[in-house]
Amino acid sequence: MTQQSKEMLDAIMRAIELEKETFDLYVKAEHKTFNPAGKRIFKWLAKTEEGHYLKLTELYNSLHESGRWVFYGSSGFELEEAGGGEQQAGFDTDDIAALKIAQNIEKRGIACYDELLAKTGDPDGRAMLETLRNEEIEHLRVISEKLEELQG
């Protein structure tokens, strides 16, 4: 295994750990909040982060065993629209704190994928990492909009 391959695998492992940390945060936040809008957003975020974790694990194993990249089109999980009686705001302080933590984690995730992209020359690998990064950018957008709405 080359030094470059080892560095790539180490970077992917860091991304896997970050995805797991993020998934755990979103699951805890979903279970803690009683607000329907908060549950909906945290559930969506958790599902997509779980998908990232699984795909990165598959990628790690494939690169380690055969040096081959795996295909990743997107998570396929769309954020459900608000239900009829769902409050659009009203998160309590703990939920706002969770969203702030999530905002910082998503920023770290974007930086992590940017780091991986800088190390990747493989076109399939770049396409996969760009898709993952773009999903993290979308998460950050949703979280930031909700924070702005709630904080005035």
C-alpha positions as CSV (number, residue, x, y, z in Angstrom):
1,M,0.0,0.0,0.0
2,T,1.4,3.4,-1.0
3,Q,1.7,6.3,1.4
4,Q,-0.9,8.2,-0.6
5,S,-3.4,5.2,-0.4
6,K,-2.8,5.1,3.4
7,E,-3.4,8.8,3.7
8,M,-6.7,8.5,1.7
9,L,-7.9,5.6,3.9
10,D,-7.1,7.5,7.0
11,A,-9.0,10.5,5.7
12,I,-12.0,8.3,4.8
13,M,-11.9,6.8,8.3
14,R,-12.0,10.3,9.8
15,A,-15.0,11.0,7.5
16,I,-16.7,7.8,8.7
17,E,-16.2,8.8,12.4
18,L,-17.6,12.3,11.7
19,E,-20.7,10.8,10.0
20,K,-21.2,8.5,13.0
21,E,-20.9,11.4,15.4
22,T,-23.3,13.4,13.4
23,F,-25.8,10.6,13.1
24,D,-25.8,10.1,16.9
25,L,-26.4,13.8,17.5
26,Y,-29.4,13.8,15.2
27,V,-30.9,10.7,16.6
28,K,-30.6,12.1,20.2
29,A,-32.0,15.4,19.1
30,E,-35.0,13.7,17.3
31,H,-35.8,11.8,20.4
32,K,-35.4,14.8,22.7
33,T,-37.7,17.2,20.9
34,F,-41.5,17.2,21.1
35,N,-41.8,19.7,18.3
36,P,-43.0,18.1,15.0
37,A,-40.9,20.3,12.8
38,G,-37.8,19.5,14.9
39,K,-38.5,15.8,14.8
40,R,-39.0,15.9,11.0
41,I,-35.7,17.8,10.4
42,F,-33.6,15.7,12.8
43,K,-35.0,12.5,11.4
44,W,-34.2,13.5,7.8
45,L,-30.7,14.5,8.9
46,A,-30.1,11.3,10.7
47,K,-31.2,9.2,7.7
48,T,-28.9,10.9,5.3
49,E,-25.9,10.8,7.7
50,E,-26.6,7.1,8.2
51,G,-26.5,6.6,4.4
52,H,-23.2,8.6,4.2
53,Y,-21.7,6.4,7.0
54,L,-22.7,3.2,5.2
55,K,-21.4,4.3,1.8
56,L,-18.1,5.6,3.2
57,T,-17.7,2.2,5.0
58,E,-18.3,0.5,1.7
59,L,-15.8,2.8,0.0
60,Y,-13.2,2.2,2.7
61,N,-13.5,-1.5,2.4
62,S,-13.4,-1.4,-1.4
63,L,-10.3,0.9,-1.6
64,H,-8.6,-1.2,1.1
65,E,-9.2,-4.5,-0.6
66,S,-9.0,-3.6,-4.3
67,G,-8.2,0.0,-4.7
68,R,-11.5,0.7,-6.4
69,W,-14.0,3.5,-5.8
70,V,-17.7,2.8,-5.4
71,F,-20.6,4.6,-7.0
72,Y,-22.7,7.0,-5.0
73,G,-25.5,8.9,-6.7
74,S,-27.1,10.5,-3.7
75,S,-28.8,9.6,-0.5
76,G,-32.3,9.7,-2.0
77,F,-33.8,11.0,1.2
78,E,-35.9,14.1,0.6
79,L,-36.9,16.3,3.5
80,E,-40.6,15.7,4.0
81,E,-42.9,18.8,3.8
82,A,-44.4,20.2,7.0
83,G,-47.6,18.5,8.1
84,G,-50.9,20.4,8.2
85,G,-50.9,21.2,11.9
86,E,-47.1,21.3,12.3
87,Q,-45.6,24.3,14.0
88,Q,-43.0,25.9,11.8
89,A,-41.1,27.3,14.9
90,G,-41.2,26.7,18.6
91,F,-38.0,24.7,19.2
92,D,-37.0,24.9,22.8
93,T,-33.5,26.0,23.8
94,D,-32.1,22.5,23.7
95,D,-33.2,22.2,20.1
96,I,-31.6,25.5,19.2
97,A,-28.4,24.3,20.9
98,A,-28.6,21.0,18.9
99,L,-29.0,23.0,15.7
100,K,-26.0,25.1,16.5
101,I,-23.9,22.0,17.2
102,A,-25.2,20.4,14.0
103,Q,-24.3,23.5,12.0
104,N,-20.7,23.3,13.2
105,I,-20.5,19.5,12.5
106,E,-21.9,20.0,9.0
107,K,-19.2,22.7,8.4
108,R,-16.6,20.2,9.6
109,G,-18.1,17.6,7.2
110,I,-17.8,19.9,4.3
111,A,-14.2,20.7,5.1
112,C,-13.5,16.9,5.4
113,Y,-14.9,16.3,2.0
114,D,-13.0,19.2,0.6
115,E,-9.8,17.6,2.0
116,L,-10.7,14.3,0.4
117,L,-11.4,16.0,-2.9
118,A,-8.0,17.6,-2.9
119,K,-6.4,14.2,-2.5
120,T,-8.5,12.5,-5.2
121,G,-7.6,12.4,-8.8
122,D,-9.9,9.5,-9.7
123,P,-13.0,10.9,-11.6
124,D,-15.4,8.4,-10.0
125,G,-14.0,9.2,-6.6
126,R,-14.3,12.9,-7.2
127,A,-17.9,12.5,-8.3
128,M,-18.8,10.5,-5.2
129,L,-17.1,13.0,-2.8
130,E,-18.6,16.0,-4.5
131,T,-22.1,14.5,-4.1
132,L,-21.5,13.7,-0.5
133,R,-20.1,17.3,0.1
134,N,-23.1,18.8,-1.7
135,E,-25.5,16.9,0.6
136,E,-23.7,18.3,3.6
137,I,-24.0,21.8,2.1
138,E,-27.7,21.2,1.8
139,H,-27.9,20.0,5.4
140,L,-26.1,23.2,6.5
141,R,-28.5,25.3,4.5
142,V,-31.6,23.7,6.1
143,I,-30.1,24.0,9.6
144,S,-29.0,27.6,9.0
145,E,-32.4,28.6,7.7
146,K,-34.2,27.1,10.7
147,L,-31.8,28.8,13.1
148,E,-32.3,32.2,11.4
149,E,-36.1,31.7,11.6
150,L,-36.0,30.8,15.3
151,Q,-33.5,33.4,16.4
152,G,-35.2,36.2,14.5
